[in-house]
Amino acid sequence: MAHLPASKAREGFADTINRVAYGKERVVLRRRGKEVAAVVPIDDLRLLEELEDRIDLVDARTALAELKTKRAKPLDAILKDIGL
């Protein structure tokens, strides 16, 4: 995975996009030496979104199963647990 200062990516934006789009390369952008963002191929983004959707589905099914077994907490209790 390539690392690139944000200033260099800005100067060569078209080149950075081409490396990602056509070379299927992932580019991590840094600002002041700290990683701040990444430019990834669209297929990688779609895969990440699909994985997130699957995790959300598992969480939703777990929540529904808890509700059916009467172990679900009331909203007030949940908000209190997280400090809201």
N, C-alpha and C positions, 0 to 999 in steps of 0.2 A: 504494500500500500504506500503510495507516494504521500509525502508531506510537503506542503508548500506554504510559504508566507502569504497571507491574504493580499498583500501589496503586489506580489508577483502574479498571483492568480488574477487580480484586477487588471494588471498590465497586459496579460496574455489570456484574457477571458475566453476568447474563441479557441485558443489552443487547449486550455484546460477542459472546456466542454468537449472538444473533439477527442481528447485522451479518454474521457469518461464514456462518451457515446459510442465511439468506434473502437477504442482499444479496450473497452470493458474494464477500465482501471478505476480504482477508488482513490480519490484525492482528499486528504485531510488538510483543512486550512488552519493556519496558526496565526495568531495575533500576539505580538510580544512574547513569542515562544510558547504560548498556551494554545492547545487545540480548541477551536471554537465552533467548527462546522465541518461538514463533509459533503463532497459532491460525489454522488454514486450513480451508476447506470440505472435506468428506469426499471429494469427487471429486478434489481436488488431492492428498490423501493417497493415494488409490488409484492415481492416475497415477504418483506418486513411487515407490510400492511396485512397480508394474509395471515402471518403468524400472530399478529396482534388480534386480528378478528377471531382466530381459533382460541386464543387465550381468553378473550372476552366471552366467547360462547361457553367455555368450560366454567368460567366464573358465574355466568348467568344460570347454567344448569345446576351448579352447586347451591346457589342462592334459592332456586326453586325447590330443590330437594330439602333444604333446611326448612323452608316454609311449610312443606308438606308434613314434615315430622314435628312441627310445632316448636322447633328450637330457634325460630327466628326472633330477633330482638326488635322491640318497638323502635321507631325512628328516633324518638326522644333519647333513648338509651344509647343509640349509636352516635348521635350528635354529641352527647355528653362524653362518651368514650374518646372522641377525637378532639374534644375541647371547643366545640362550637355551641 
